[in-house]
Amino acid sequence: MGSLVRVPVRMTELIRATSAEHFAQFRELVDELMAWDSAMSAQLGLDVDSMLDFLYSQPGDIDPDQANVDVFLATYEGSLAGCAALKHLSNEVVELSRLYVRPAYRGRGLARKILDAVVASARTRGYKSLCLETATFMTDAHALYRSVGFRETEPFRDVPEGLQDAEVFMSLRLAEAT
């Protein structure tokens, strides 16, 4: 009888988006995130239009055609599963945005793998600080961010009236200032 040969399968792959197809996949995931964010915000009685305008229509928002944005995609067993983006705010500060994992892929450590890759990328590029904005209802995300050293901080941008109690800002020190 022949022996069984095991071929390692790479379950999770993280890539930096570089093609039009990648950016279309990112947009697809962000559209899912927006729909979820809208539903959760509506359940909390927040003004959904204000939330969408604040989080998804800001000047300088995530636009893959801009040189100041890096987009990451994650696959799980070959299927598109999640994303994140880094947005350059200054020579020392970069913002983590749009970290999202599709519901079918949650519970597999994928968000942590994406976060670790994004933090590593920010460190490699020489940023001193990584900041983010998240919603109060994203408690699992808060725990994930805290597990790698993020701490709550003051807002790094103006928050519209009516959304201030629904937003959480965090930052992670990547390197000591020189």
Backbone as a chain_set.jsonl record, in Angstrom:
{"seq": "MGSLVRVPVRMTELIRATSAEHFAQFRELVDELMAWDSAMSAQLGLDVDSMLDFLYSQPGDIDPDQANVDVFLATYEGSLAGCAALKHLSNEVVELSRLYVRPAYRGRGLARKILDAVVASARTRGYKSLCLETATFMTDAHALYRSVGFRETEPFRDVPEGLQDAEVFMSLRLAEAT", "coords": {"N": [[0.835, -1.17, 0.0], [0.533, 2.27, -0.797], [2.11, 5.168, 0.593], [0.674, 7.944, 2.321], [0.957, 11.151, 1.137], [1.452, 14.227, 2.454], [0.607, 17.474, 1.617], [1.494, 20.675, 2.408], [-0.929, 23.143, 3.037], [-1.498, 26.427, 2.502], [-3.367, 28.143, 4.554], [-4.073, 30.793, 5.195], [-3.505, 33.773, 3.511], [-1.859, 36.826, 3.134], [-1.845, 39.781, 1.336], [-0.429, 42.669, -0.23], [-2.388, 44.985, -1.808], [-2.281, 45.543, -5.277], [-3.322, 45.603, -7.818], [-5.998, 46.422, -10.157], [-8.013, 44.558, -9.815], [-7.541, 43.678, -7.189], [-8.15, 46.068, -5.801], [-10.83, 46.326, -6.411], [-11.813, 44.12, -5.055], [-11.219, 44.934, -2.448], [-12.957, 47.146, -2.257], [-15.4, 45.8, -2.396], [-15.359, 44.4, 0.054], [-15.277, 46.605, 1.81], [-17.759, 47.722, 1.253], [-19.411, 45.758, 2.38], [-18.658, 46.054, 5.054], [-19.551, 48.687, 5.494], [-22.34, 48.309, 5.259], [-22.828, 46.638, 7.46], [-21.907, 48.301, 9.539], [-23.764, 50.381, 9.252], [-26.186, 49.07, 9.899], [-25.701, 48.329, 12.584], [-25.301, 50.861, 13.729], [-27.804, 52.011, 13.31], [-29.339, 50.377, 14.986], [-28.424, 51.314, 17.416], [-29.529, 53.746, 17.458], [-28.25, 55.84, 16.241], [-27.508, 58.545, 13.973], [-27.508, 57.442, 10.896], [-26.823, 58.453, 8.353], [-25.073, 60.566, 9.048], [-23.064, 59.068, 10.277], [-22.146, 57.482, 8.107], [-21.226, 59.504, 6.421], [-19.212, 60.602, 8.026], [-17.435, 58.405, 8.479], [-17.001, 57.201, 5.976], [-16.878, 59.017, 3.894], [-14.97, 60.974, 4.059], [-12.706, 63.683, 3.365], [-9.719, 62.68, 1.811], [-10.143, 60.048, 2.381], [-9.99, 56.428, 2.323], [-8.552, 55.752, -0.567], [-7.47, 53.864, -3.025], [-6.006, 54.802, -5.178], [-4.472, 56.821, -4.281], [-1.245, 57.82, -3.256], [-0.69, 57.702, -0.598], [-1.768, 55.548, 0.71], [-1.944, 52.2, 1.777], [-3.214, 49.118, 0.943], [-4.413, 46.079, 2.212], [-5.163, 42.672, 1.633], [-6.79, 39.703, 2.708], [-6.849, 36.222, 2.359], [-8.566, 33.157, 2.887], [-8.051, 29.845, 2.719], [-7.984, 30.242, -0.032], [-10.181, 31.892, -0.56], [-11.552, 35.184, -0.622], [-11.344, 36.92, 2.334], [-10.89, 39.02, 4.166], [-9.746, 42.388, 5.047], [-7.656, 45.339, 5.31], [-6.42, 48.677, 5.783], [-3.768, 51.052, 5.546], [-3.299, 54.385, 6.225], [-1.435, 57.144, 5.464], [-0.776, 59.715, 7.667], [1.053, 61.55, 8.622], [4.631, 62.144, 8.651], [5.333, 60.638, 10.828], [3.061, 59.344, 11.762], [0.58, 56.923, 11.135], [-2.577, 55.726, 10.025], [-4.655, 53.036, 10.92], [-7.177, 51.534, 9.13], [-10.384, 50.298, 8.146], [-10.184, 47.579, 8.922], [-11.393, 44.474, 8.536], [-13.159, 41.429, 8.714], [-14.82, 38.954, 7.02], [-17.956, 37.574, 8.145], [-18.157, 34.722, 7.916], [-15.556, 33.886, 8.214], [-14.648, 34.528, 10.671], [-13.288, 33.988, 13.983], [-11.112, 32.442, 13.463], [-8.676, 33.497, 13.879], [-7.931, 35.293, 11.972], [-8.275, 38.102, 11.905], [-6.358, 38.898, 13.746], [-4.028, 38.069, 12.426], [-4.086, 39.754, 10.203], [-3.934, 42.239, 11.506], [-1.414, 42.002, 12.79], [0.26, 41.899, 10.525], [-0.19, 44.412, 9.401], [0.687, 46.127, 11.442], [3.39, 45.376, 11.487], [4.13, 46.222, 8.92], [3.794, 49.007, 9.16], [5.726, 49.55, 11.098], [8.076, 48.739, 9.739], [8.139, 50.639, 7.759], [8.887, 52.812, 9.158], [7.219, 54.402, 10.738], [6.215, 56.113, 13.729], [3.953, 55.928, 15.251], [0.801, 54.289, 15.344], [-2.496, 54.816, 14.671], [-6.058, 54.555, 15.277], [-9.605, 54.505, 14.651], [-12.574, 53.389, 16.063], [-15.78, 51.861, 16.665], [-17.949, 52.09, 19.54], [-19.464, 49.78, 19.87], [-17.942, 47.74, 18.872], [-16.648, 45.689, 20.492], [-15.164, 43.28, 20.505], [-13.17, 43.912, 18.683], [-11.907, 45.975, 20.097], [-10.724, 44.51, 22.187], [-8.941, 42.92, 20.714], [-7.238, 44.917, 19.632], [-6.178, 45.992, 22.008], [-4.768, 43.791, 22.869], [-2.425, 43.816, 21.4], [-1.23, 46.057, 22.258], [-2.437, 48.57, 21.832], [-3.834, 51.614, 23.054], [-6.467, 53.552, 24.485], [-7.074, 56.855, 23.286], [-7.097, 60.432, 22.816], [-9.355, 61.875, 20.386], [-8.17, 61.976, 17.006], [-9.184, 63.385, 15.0], [-11.903, 65.596, 14.176], [-15.073, 64.79, 15.501], [-18.38, 64.399, 14.483], [-21.188, 66.048, 16.024], [-23.369, 64.102, 17.963], [-22.258, 61.698, 17.28], [-20.125, 61.43, 18.896], [-20.166, 59.997, 21.344], [-20.173, 57.455, 20.406], [-17.808, 56.725, 19.308], [-14.486, 55.422, 19.477], [-11.144, 56.103, 20.007], [-7.868, 54.99, 19.39], [-4.371, 54.289, 19.953], [-1.112, 53.099, 19.039], [2.126, 52.92, 20.078], [4.842, 52.732, 18.031], [7.558, 53.115, 17.805], [10.16, 54.724, 19.599], [10.266, 58.268, 19.819], [12.719, 60.195, 18.134]], "CA": [[0.0, 0.0, 0.0], [1.309, 3.507, -0.878], [2.019, 6.056, 1.749], [-0.037, 9.207, 2.133], [1.838, 12.307, 1.078], [0.75, 15.455, 2.867], [1.087, 18.708, 1.018], [1.033, 21.766, 3.253], [-1.831, 24.099, 2.41], [-1.436, 27.737, 3.142], [-4.757, 28.494, 4.819], [-4.25, 32.235, 5.172], [-2.511, 34.528, 2.761], [-2.016, 38.272, 3.204], [-1.142, 40.433, 0.235], [-0.619, 44.107, -0.413], [-3.126, 45.174, -3.051], [-1.513, 46.247, -6.309], [-3.999, 45.595, -9.114], [-7.385, 46.87, -10.195], [-8.82, 43.476, -9.238], [-7.381, 43.759, -5.736], [-8.868, 47.227, -5.276], [-12.26, 46.002, -6.522], [-12.096, 43.223, -3.929], [-11.211, 45.775, -1.25], [-14.205, 47.925, -2.275], [-16.463, 44.838, -2.068], [-15.302, 44.18, 1.498], [-15.656, 47.85, 2.487], [-19.214, 47.841, 1.115], [-19.987, 44.883, 3.409], [-18.405, 46.71, 6.336], [-20.471, 49.83, 5.58], [-23.694, 47.805, 5.506], [-22.857, 46.175, 8.85], [-21.786, 49.505, 10.356], [-25.048, 51.081, 9.168], [-27.185, 48.313, 10.666], [-25.383, 48.453, 14.012], [-25.527, 52.25, 14.115], [-29.256, 52.203, 13.367], [-29.806, 49.719, 16.21], [-28.046, 52.157, 18.544], [-30.244, 55.01, 17.345], [-27.38, 56.883, 15.705], [-27.844, 59.079, 12.659], [-26.739, 56.613, 9.969], [-26.241, 59.301, 7.308], [-23.91, 61.25, 9.635], [-22.023, 58.057, 10.477], [-21.583, 57.14, 6.795], [-20.482, 60.662, 5.949], [-18.01, 60.73, 8.858], [-16.507, 57.285, 8.356], [-16.768, 56.687, 4.63], [-16.864, 60.061, 2.861], [-14.08, 62.036, 4.488], [-11.616, 64.031, 2.45], [-8.536, 61.855, 2.067], [-10.535, 58.705, 2.808], [-9.24, 55.348, 1.687], [-8.626, 55.749, -2.024], [-6.277, 53.111, -3.44], [-5.234, 55.522, -6.188], [-3.606, 57.783, -3.605], [0.06, 57.267, -2.878], [-0.547, 57.649, 0.859], [-2.605, 54.46, 1.216], [-1.592, 50.805, 1.499], [-4.372, 48.246, 1.146], [-4.065, 44.679, 2.414], [-6.254, 41.71, 1.493], [-6.531, 38.399, 3.308], [-7.646, 35.103, 1.871], [-8.581, 31.967, 3.732], [-8.233, 28.701, 1.822], [-8.189, 30.736, -1.387], [-11.339, 32.785, -0.691], [-11.408, 36.516, -0.061], [-11.876, 36.833, 3.69], [-10.778, 40.227, 4.969], [-8.93, 43.483, 4.533], [-7.278, 46.459, 6.163], [-5.678, 49.707, 5.055], [-2.953, 52.004, 6.277], [-3.372, 55.707, 5.597], [-0.386, 58.046, 5.927], [-1.267, 60.984, 8.206], [2.228, 62.426, 8.707], [5.859, 61.352, 8.549], [5.459, 59.78, 11.996], [1.787, 58.719, 12.163], [-0.213, 56.243, 10.117], [-3.868, 55.291, 10.559], [-5.236, 51.751, 10.53], [-8.575, 51.736, 8.76], [-11.101, 49.249, 7.393], [-9.89, 46.191, 9.301], [-12.673, 43.776, 8.436], [-13.148, 40.012, 8.371], [-16.178, 38.479, 6.722], [-18.486, 36.742, 9.234], [-17.886, 33.289, 7.723], [-14.154, 33.593, 8.492], [-14.309, 34.965, 12.025], [-12.991, 32.917, 14.925], [-9.979, 31.654, 12.961], [-7.459, 34.265, 14.108], [-7.589, 36.052, 10.774], [-8.137, 39.525, 12.232], [-5.053, 39.057, 14.404], [-2.986, 37.957, 11.401], [-4.121, 41.0, 9.428], [-3.424, 43.298, 12.37], [0.036, 41.813, 12.946], [0.912, 42.266, 9.266], [-0.302, 45.861, 9.234], [1.598, 46.725, 12.427], [4.746, 45.12, 10.993], [4.348, 47.094, 7.768], [3.953, 50.375, 9.666], [7.048, 49.61, 11.763], [9.095, 48.639, 8.697], [8.167, 51.904, 7.009], [9.463, 53.84, 10.007], [6.265, 55.224, 11.481], [6.39, 56.099, 15.183], [2.671, 55.68, 15.91], [-0.307, 53.77, 14.544], [-3.739, 55.188, 15.341], [-7.273, 54.03, 14.671], [-10.916, 54.888, 15.165], [-13.496, 52.263, 16.04], [-17.062, 52.176, 17.305], [-18.106, 51.549, 20.89], [-20.074, 48.444, 19.824], [-16.972, 46.766, 18.348], [-15.891, 45.294, 21.681], [-14.168, 42.263, 20.149], [-12.054, 44.634, 18.061], [-11.177, 46.663, 21.171], [-9.899, 43.506, 22.872], [-7.854, 42.574, 19.795], [-6.298, 46.032, 19.586], [-5.49, 46.069, 23.306], [-3.859, 42.638, 23.003], [-1.138, 44.132, 20.773], [-0.676, 47.249, 22.884], [-3.17, 49.814, 21.6], [-4.456, 52.251, 24.212], [-7.394, 54.622, 24.117], [-6.451, 58.166, 23.187], [-7.977, 61.518, 22.381], [-9.621, 61.821, 18.933], [-7.185, 62.607, 16.143], [-9.95, 64.207, 14.05], [-13.177, 66.047, 14.726], [-16.187, 63.845, 15.419], [-19.624, 65.167, 14.437], [-22.136, 66.01, 17.142], [-24.257, 62.955, 17.861], [-21.471, 60.472, 17.119], [-18.993, 61.483, 19.813], [-20.243, 58.926, 22.34], [-20.147, 56.162, 19.728], [-16.483, 56.537, 18.724], [-13.343, 55.135, 20.332], [-9.88, 56.318, 19.316], [-6.783, 54.25, 20.023], [-3.079, 54.411, 19.269], [-0.052, 52.162, 19.395], [3.465, 53.47, 19.893], [5.626, 51.779, 17.254], [8.972, 53.358, 18.065], [10.401, 55.93, 20.399], [10.621, 59.461, 19.052], [14.158, 60.458, 18.195]], "C": [[0.888, 1.244, 0.0], [1.136, 4.36, 0.36], [1.323, 7.359, 1.357], [0.978, 10.343, 2.153], [1.014, 13.536, 1.445], [1.417, 16.664, 2.225], [0.586, 19.846, 1.888], [0.165, 22.743, 2.457], [-1.733, 25.394, 3.197], [-2.861, 28.227, 3.329], [-5.005, 29.985, 4.691], [-3.13, 32.875, 4.383], [-2.863, 36.008, 2.863], [-1.211, 38.886, 2.082], [-1.381, 41.937, 0.291], [-1.276, 44.273, -1.777], [-2.307, 46.009, -4.031], [-2.271, 46.374, -7.628], [-5.426, 46.136, -9.006], [-8.312, 45.821, -9.586], [-8.741, 43.492, -7.711], [-8.205, 44.904, -5.158], [-10.381, 47.046, -5.395], [-12.673, 45.061, -5.385], [-12.134, 44.0, -2.611], [-12.519, 46.556, -1.15], [-15.398, 47.035, -1.898], [-16.521, 44.604, -0.547], [-15.713, 45.434, 2.269], [-17.162, 48.08, 2.372], [-19.934, 46.962, 2.141], [-19.829, 45.498, 4.8], [-19.344, 47.89, 6.534], [-21.892, 49.373, 5.894], [-23.831, 47.346, 6.954], [-22.812, 47.362, 9.807], [-23.108, 50.275, 10.384], [-26.113, 50.39, 10.011], [-26.939, 48.452, 12.165], [-25.651, 49.868, 14.509], [-27.018, 52.545, 14.236], [-29.831, 51.568, 14.629], [-29.508, 50.555, 17.444], [-28.743, 53.517, 18.51], [-29.388, 56.159, 16.852], [-27.883, 57.35, 14.346], [-26.948, 58.378, 11.634], [-26.095, 57.459, 8.874], [-25.009, 60.047, 7.819], [-22.75, 60.281, 9.814], [-21.354, 57.715, 9.145], [-20.729, 58.279, 6.255], [-19.162, 60.794, 6.704], [-16.992, 59.631, 8.56], [-16.146, 56.898, 6.926], [-16.701, 57.752, 3.541], [-15.951, 61.221, 3.229], [-13.106, 62.413, 3.379], [-10.394, 63.174, 2.808], [-8.881, 60.458, 2.538], [-9.757, 57.667, 2.011], [-9.536, 55.332, 0.187], [-7.349, 55.081, -2.517], [-5.429, 53.814, -4.494], [-4.306, 56.558, -5.567], [-2.318, 57.093, -3.166], [0.192, 57.08, -1.374], [-1.355, 56.525, 1.494], [-2.018, 53.107, 0.804], [-2.795, 49.95, 1.858], [-3.885, 46.809, 1.228], [-5.311, 43.825, 2.271], [-5.823, 40.396, 2.136], [-7.437, 37.372, 2.657], [-7.551, 33.971, 2.876], [-8.948, 30.801, 2.829], [-8.63, 29.158, 0.421], [-9.352, 31.681, -1.584], [-11.075, 34.121, -0.008], [-12.098, 36.564, 1.299], [-11.814, 38.128, 4.48], [-9.851, 41.25, 4.357], [-8.535, 44.436, 5.655], [-6.539, 47.458, 5.28], [-4.869, 50.535, 6.035], [-2.995, 53.316, 5.508], [-2.349, 56.625, 6.263], [-1.019, 59.349, 6.407], [-0.149, 62.014, 8.324], [3.465, 61.548, 8.567], [6.012, 60.382, 9.708], [4.217, 58.962, 12.314], [1.068, 58.14, 10.951], [-1.489, 55.742, 10.786], [-4.244, 53.915, 10.018], [-6.712, 51.993, 10.263], [-9.099, 50.504, 8.032], [-10.637, 47.83, 7.694], [-11.23, 45.475, 9.39], [-12.421, 42.328, 8.062], [-14.594, 39.596, 8.146], [-16.658, 37.525, 7.824], [-18.152, 35.255, 9.109], [-16.455, 32.9, 8.103], [-13.715, 34.032, 9.888], [-14.064, 33.772, 12.928], [-11.82, 32.042, 14.504], [-8.642, 32.384, 13.15], [-7.052, 35.136, 12.945], [-7.416, 37.544, 11.07], [-6.786, 39.789, 12.883], [-3.924, 38.982, 13.389], [-2.926, 39.224, 10.546], [-3.508, 42.122, 10.254], [-1.91, 43.189, 12.539], [0.788, 42.243, 11.688], [0.9, 43.78, 9.059], [0.641, 46.577, 10.203], [3.048, 46.556, 11.965], [5.076, 46.034, 9.813], [4.587, 48.534, 8.222], [5.315, 50.546, 10.336], [8.168, 49.621, 10.722], [9.24, 49.95, 7.938], [8.619, 53.082, 7.873], [8.495, 54.749, 10.739], [6.504, 55.067, 12.975], [5.11, 55.684, 15.896], [1.632, 55.208, 14.898], [-1.585, 54.099, 15.307], [-4.925, 54.568, 14.603], [-8.497, 54.624, 15.337], [-11.789, 53.668, 15.048], [-14.771, 52.665, 16.766], [-17.158, 51.507, 18.672], [-18.646, 50.123, 20.866], [-19.117, 47.37, 19.315], [-16.055, 46.269, 19.469], [-14.866, 44.193, 21.406], [-12.939, 42.911, 19.515], [-11.235, 45.355, 19.126], [-10.227, 45.694, 21.877], [-8.71, 43.101, 21.999], [-6.8, 43.679, 19.783], [-5.502, 46.141, 20.887], [-4.459, 44.939, 23.451], [-2.504, 42.873, 22.333], [-0.563, 45.451, 21.281], [-1.366, 48.57, 22.602], [-3.782, 50.293, 22.905], [-5.397, 53.346, 23.724], [-6.681, 55.963, 24.186], [-7.501, 59.206, 22.811], [-8.213, 61.388, 20.867], [-8.537, 62.543, 18.144], [-7.85, 63.341, 14.988], [-11.255, 64.578, 14.72], [-14.258, 65.013, 14.482], [-17.479, 64.666, 15.425], [-20.454, 65.001, 15.712], [-23.077, 64.832, 16.923], [-23.532, 61.634, 17.672], [-20.355, 60.371, 18.154], [-19.004, 60.362, 20.851], [-20.164, 57.535, 21.724], [-18.767, 55.814, 19.171], [-15.433, 56.29, 19.794], [-12.092, 55.333, 19.483], [-8.785, 55.628, 20.109], [-5.488, 54.524, 19.264], [-2.1, 53.402, 19.848], [1.279, 52.841, 19.092], [4.312, 52.408, 19.195], [7.117, 51.903, 17.525], [9.085, 54.621, 18.898], [10.763, 57.079, 19.474], [12.108, 59.717, 19.2], [14.436, 61.933, 18.295]], "O": [[1.889, 1.282, 0.714], [0.136, 4.269, 1.072], [1.387, 7.801, 0.21], [1.764, 10.467, 3.092], [0.003, 13.834, 0.81], [2.634, 16.838, 2.292], [-0.621, 19.979, 2.092], [0.504, 23.115, 1.333], [-1.875, 25.413, 4.42], [-3.496, 28.676, 2.374], [-6.025, 30.404, 4.144], [-1.956, 32.556, 4.568], [-4.021, 36.394, 2.7], [-0.04, 38.558, 1.892], [-2.402, 42.405, 0.794], [-0.779, 43.761, -2.781], [-1.724, 47.032, -3.672], [-1.891, 47.183, -8.474], [-5.975, 46.284, -7.915], [-9.287, 46.163, -8.917], [-9.754, 43.338, -7.028], [-8.88, 44.734, -4.143], [-11.132, 47.56, -4.566], [-13.76, 45.199, -4.824], [-12.988, 43.747, -1.761], [-13.123, 46.622, -0.079], [-16.294, 47.464, -1.172], [-17.597, 44.61, 0.051], [-16.421, 45.338, 3.272], [-17.777, 48.586, 3.311], [-20.948, 47.37, 2.707], [-20.751, 45.464, 5.615], [-19.879, 48.077, 7.627], [-22.573, 49.991, 6.712], [-24.836, 47.633, 7.604], [-23.58, 47.425, 10.767], [-23.518, 50.766, 11.437], [-26.852, 51.043, 10.747], [-27.879, 48.669, 12.929], [-26.178, 50.046, 15.606], [-27.445, 53.245, 15.155], [-30.707, 52.147, 15.272], [-30.259, 50.509, 18.418], [-28.572, 54.336, 19.413], [-29.75, 57.323, 17.021], [-28.601, 56.626, 13.657], [-25.763, 58.692, 11.524], [-24.948, 57.215, 8.5], [-24.01, 60.151, 7.108], [-21.599, 60.62, 9.54], [-20.127, 57.664, 9.066], [-19.651, 58.056, 5.704], [-18.121, 61.064, 6.105], [-15.804, 59.916, 8.405], [-15.083, 56.321, 6.695], [-16.487, 57.42, 2.374], [-16.148, 62.338, 2.752], [-12.728, 61.577, 2.559], [-10.089, 62.979, 3.985], [-8.013, 59.746, 3.043], [-8.963, 58.005, 1.134], [-10.621, 54.951, -0.251], [-6.269, 55.666, -2.437], [-4.264, 53.466, -4.686], [-3.446, 57.112, -6.252], [-2.321, 55.931, -2.76], [1.091, 56.373, -0.917], [-1.601, 56.55, 2.699], [-1.647, 52.897, -0.351], [-3.33, 50.056, 2.961], [-3.058, 46.372, 0.428], [-6.388, 44.203, 2.731], [-4.648, 40.029, 2.109], [-8.623, 37.612, 2.434], [-6.574, 33.852, 3.616], [-10.03, 30.776, 2.244], [-9.486, 28.556, -0.227], [-9.509, 32.232, -2.674], [-10.451, 34.176, 1.052], [-13.291, 36.282, 1.406], [-12.621, 38.32, 5.39], [-9.252, 41.028, 3.305], [-9.018, 44.342, 6.783], [-6.094, 47.13, 4.181], [-5.239, 50.695, 7.198], [-2.758, 53.354, 4.3], [-2.396, 56.852, 7.472], [-1.721, 60.016, 5.646], [-0.379, 63.21, 8.146], [3.35, 60.336, 8.383], [6.744, 59.399, 9.593], [4.3, 57.985, 13.059], [0.963, 58.771, 9.899], [-1.485, 55.379, 11.963], [-4.162, 53.662, 8.816], [-7.41, 52.589, 11.083], [-8.346, 49.772, 7.389], [-10.688, 46.966, 6.819], [-12.085, 45.819, 10.205], [-11.585, 42.029, 7.209], [-15.47, 39.853, 8.972], [-15.866, 36.759, 8.372], [-17.891, 34.601, 10.118], [-16.167, 31.719, 8.294], [-12.54, 33.917, 10.238], [-14.566, 32.676, 12.676], [-11.564, 31.01, 15.124], [-7.608, 31.944, 12.645], [-5.942, 35.667, 12.927], [-6.504, 38.178, 10.539], [-6.143, 40.799, 12.597], [-2.963, 39.746, 13.476], [-1.844, 39.703, 10.21], [-2.663, 42.871, 9.763], [-1.204, 44.192, 12.437], [1.837, 42.881, 11.779], [1.883, 44.352, 8.589], [1.317, 47.531, 9.818], [3.84, 47.495, 12.045], [6.185, 46.559, 9.727], [5.489, 49.202, 7.716], [5.976, 51.57, 10.159], [9.099, 50.421, 10.815], [10.339, 50.32, 7.525], [8.722, 54.209, 7.39], [8.905, 55.763, 11.304], [6.944, 54.012, 13.433], [5.157, 55.154, 17.006], [1.594, 55.667, 13.756], [-1.738, 53.704, 16.463], [-4.806, 54.12, 13.462], [-8.429, 55.17, 16.438], [-11.752, 52.975, 14.031], [-14.815, 53.712, 17.412], [-16.521, 50.484, 18.922], [-18.322, 49.332, 21.752], [-19.466, 46.189, 19.33], [-14.835, 46.415, 19.395], [-13.801, 44.183, 22.022], [-11.808, 42.505, 19.78], [-10.005, 45.351, 19.07], [-9.068, 46.023, 22.13], [-7.594, 42.958, 22.5], [-5.606, 43.405, 19.909], [-4.29, 46.357, 20.862], [-3.413, 45.116, 24.077], [-1.532, 42.196, 22.667], [0.47, 45.911, 20.794], [-0.917, 49.605, 23.094], [-4.194, 49.496, 23.749], [-5.161, 53.981, 22.695], [-5.808, 56.181, 25.026], [-8.651, 58.873, 22.526], [-7.367, 60.852, 20.151], [-8.046, 63.592, 18.561], [-7.171, 63.859, 14.101], [-11.665, 63.96, 15.702], [-14.352, 64.434, 13.4], [-17.653, 65.536, 16.278], [-20.421, 63.964, 16.375], [-23.529, 64.6, 15.802], [-24.114, 60.569, 17.878], [-19.711, 59.329, 18.27], [-17.947, 59.835, 21.197], [-20.096, 56.541, 22.447], [-18.576, 54.728, 18.622], [-15.482, 56.873, 20.878], [-11.99, 54.8, 18.378], [-8.769, 55.671, 21.339], [-5.5, 54.931, 18.102], [-2.243, 52.927, 20.975], [1.517, 53.281, 17.967], [4.476, 51.304, 19.715], [7.849, 50.915, 17.48], [8.197, 55.474, 18.887], [11.468, 56.9, 18.481], [12.687, 59.485, 20.262], [15.597, 62.34, 18.356]]}, "num_chains": 1, "name": "protein.A"}
